[in-house]
Amino acid sequence: MESILKLKLKLEDQAKLAYAGARNRLTIEEEKLSSMENKKSSYEKEQREQGMAKLNIKKMRQLSDAIEIMKINIKQQTVVVKTATQRLEIARIRLNDAMIERKTHDKLKEKAWQEYMMEATAEEQKEIDERNSFNYNSFLLYEEDR
C-alpha cells in the first residue's frame, strides 16, 4: 500500500508541475495579447492625432497598415490564448484526478491499518481470554485438591 501511495504522490506532484507550467504559459500569452492590444490602441491614437495635425499621407498609411497588422496579430494571439486556456483546463482536470486517486489510496491505507489494528486487538483479547480461562481453571483445580 505504501509504495502505491508514494507513486500516487509522485503523479500528483507531476500534475501540479504541469498545471503550474500551463498556468504560467497562459499568463505569458495573455500578457502578449494585452501588449498587442495596447500597441494597437496607441497606433489608433497616433492616427487620430495625425488626422488633426498637418496631413501626412505617408504617416497615415503607415499607421493604418500597422493597425491592420496588429488586428491580425491580435486574432492569432487570441487563438493562442484560447489554446493555452484549454491546456490549462486539461492540466487542472488531470491534477484533480491525481489528487482524488491519492486521497483514495490514502483512505484505503488508513482503512487497512485500522483493520490490522482491530485484528491485532482481537487476537490479543483472545490470548488474554485464553490465559484467564487457563488461570481460572487452574485455580478451580487447585481448590478442588484442597
C-alpha positions as CSV (number, residue, x, y, z in Angstrom):
1,M,0.0,0.0,0.0
2,E,2.8,2.4,0.9
3,S,4.5,2.0,-2.5
4,I,1.3,2.7,-4.3
5,L,0.7,5.8,-2.2
6,K,4.2,7.0,-2.9
7,L,3.6,6.6,-6.6
8,K,0.3,8.4,-6.4
9,L,2.1,11.3,-4.6
10,K,4.7,11.5,-7.4
11,L,2.0,11.5,-10.0
12,E,0.2,14.3,-8.1
13,D,3.4,16.3,-7.9
14,Q,3.9,15.9,-11.6
15,A,0.4,17.0,-12.3
16,K,0.9,20.1,-10.1
17,L,4.0,21.0,-12.0
18,A,2.2,20.5,-15.3
19,Y,-0.6,22.7,-14.1
20,A,1.8,25.4,-12.9
21,G,3.5,25.3,-16.3
22,A,0.2,25.6,-18.1
23,R,-0.8,28.5,-15.9
24,N,2.5,30.3,-16.5
25,R,2.1,29.8,-20.2
26,L,-1.4,31.2,-20.2
27,T,-0.3,34.2,-18.2
28,I,2.5,34.9,-20.7
29,E,0.2,34.6,-23.7
30,E,-2.4,36.8,-22.0
31,E,0.3,39.4,-21.4
32,K,1.3,39.2,-25.1
33,L,-2.3,39.8,-26.1
34,S,-2.7,42.7,-23.8
35,S,0.6,44.2,-25.1
36,M,-0.7,43.9,-28.7
37,E,-4.0,45.5,-27.8
38,N,-2.2,48.4,-26.1
39,K,0.1,48.8,-29.1
40,K,-2.9,48.9,-31.5
41,S,-4.6,51.5,-29.3
42,S,-1.5,53.6,-29.3
43,Y,-1.4,53.4,-33.2
44,E,-5.1,54.3,-33.3
45,K,-4.5,57.3,-31.0
46,E,-1.5,58.4,-33.1
47,Q,-3.6,58.1,-36.2
48,R,-6.3,60.3,-34.7
49,E,-3.6,62.8,-33.7
50,Q,-2.1,62.8,-37.2
51,G,-5.6,63.3,-38.7
52,M,-5.9,66.5,-36.7
53,A,-2.4,67.8,-37.5
54,K,-0.9,68.6,-40.8
55,L,-1.9,66.0,-43.3
56,N,0.9,63.4,-43.8
57,I,-0.4,60.8,-46.2
58,K,2.7,58.5,-45.8
59,K,2.5,58.5,-42.0
60,M,-1.3,57.9,-42.1
61,R,-0.8,55.0,-44.5
62,Q,1.9,53.5,-42.2
63,L,-0.3,53.8,-39.1
64,S,-3.3,52.3,-41.0
65,D,-1.1,49.3,-42.1
66,A,0.3,48.9,-38.6
67,I,-3.2,48.9,-37.1
68,E,-4.3,46.2,-39.6
69,I,-1.2,44.1,-38.9
70,M,-1.9,44.4,-35.1
71,K,-5.5,43.3,-35.7
72,I,-4.3,40.2,-37.5
73,N,-1.7,39.6,-34.7
74,I,-4.4,40.0,-32.0
75,K,-6.6,37.5,-33.7
76,Q,-3.8,35.0,-33.9
77,Q,-2.8,35.7,-30.3
78,T,-6.4,35.2,-29.2
79,V,-6.3,31.7,-30.7
80,V,-3.1,31.1,-28.8
81,V,-4.7,32.3,-25.6
82,K,-7.7,30.0,-26.1
83,T,-5.4,27.1,-26.7
84,A,-3.4,27.8,-23.6
85,T,-6.7,28.1,-21.7
86,Q,-7.8,24.7,-22.9
87,R,-4.4,23.2,-21.9
88,L,-4.7,24.8,-18.5
89,E,-8.2,23.2,-18.1
90,I,-6.8,19.8,-19.2
91,A,-4.0,20.1,-16.7
92,R,-6.5,21.1,-14.0
93,I,-8.6,18.1,-14.6
94,R,-5.5,15.8,-14.5
95,L,-4.4,17.4,-11.3
96,N,-7.8,16.9,-9.8
97,D,-7.9,13.3,-10.9
98,A,-4.4,12.7,-9.4
99,M,-5.4,14.3,-6.1
100,I,-8.6,12.2,-5.9
101,E,-6.6,9.0,-6.6
102,R,-4.0,9.9,-4.0
103,K,-6.7,10.6,-1.4
104,T,-8.5,7.4,-2.2
105,H,-5.3,5.4,-1.7
106,D,-4.6,7.3,1.4
107,K,-8.0,6.4,2.8
108,L,-7.6,2.7,1.7
109,K,-4.2,2.6,3.5
110,E,-5.8,4.1,6.6
111,K,-8.7,1.6,6.5
112,A,-6.3,-1.3,6.0
113,W,-4.3,-0.1,9.1
114,Q,-7.4,0.2,11.2
115,E,-8.4,-3.3,10.1
116,Y,-5.0,-4.6,11.0
117,M,-5.2,-2.9,14.4
118,M,-8.7,-4.4,15.0
119,E,-7.4,-7.9,14.1
120,A,-4.4,-7.4,16.4
121,T,-6.6,-6.2,19.2
122,A,-8.9,-9.1,18.7
123,E,-6.0,-11.6,18.7
124,E,-4.6,-10.0,21.9
125,Q,-8.0,-10.2,23.6
126,K,-8.3,-13.9,22.6
127,E,-5.0,-14.6,24.1
128,I,-5.9,-12.8,27.3
129,D,-9.2,-14.7,27.5
130,E,-7.4,-18.0,27.0
131,R,-4.9,-17.1,29.7
132,N,-7.6,-16.0,32.1
133,S,-9.6,-19.2,31.4
134,F,-6.5,-21.3,32.0
135,N,-5.7,-19.5,35.2
136,Y,-9.3,-19.8,36.4
137,N,-9.4,-23.5,35.6
138,S,-6.1,-24.0,37.3
139,F,-7.5,-22.1,40.3
140,L,-10.6,-24.4,40.4
141,L,-8.4,-27.5,40.2
142,Y,-6.3,-26.2,43.0
143,E,-9.3,-25.5,45.1
144,E,-10.7,-29.0,44.4
145,D,-7.5,-30.6,45.5
146,R,-7.6,-28.9,48.9
